[in-house]
Amino acid sequence: MARLTINISDRLNEQMREFIKENNLTITTFIHLAVSKYIESQEQTKKWQELFTKLIKKELEKKELKK
């Protein structure tokens, strides 16, 4: 298993530790979940951007054909 050293603000550290305590998690589990969810959200954002780009290109192509 990889080991990481991170620097975060005092405020974020307090919020993280409070959340961990309230939800009975370990720091490792919390970091794993947070990073996994972040990566997943970035992938979803990319998929939506690609979808909208395709839709816009199709609409532009339709307009060009009408000319």
C-alpha positions, 0 to 999 in steps of 0.5 A, a space after each residue: 500500500 502506498 504511503 502519502 504525506 500531505 499538507 492541508 490547511 488547519 481548517 480543512 484538517 479540523 473539518 476532515 477529522 470531525 467528519 471522520 469521527 462523526 462517521 466512524 471512519 479511519 483517515 485511510 478510508 476517508 482519503 480513499 473515499 474522497 479521492 475515489 469520488 473526486 476522480 469519479 466526478 471528474 470522469 463524469 464531468 468529462 463525459 458530459 463535456 464530450 456529450 455537449 460538444 458532440 451535440 453542439 457540433 451536430 447542430 452547427 453541422 445542420 446549420 451549415 448544411 441549410 446554407 
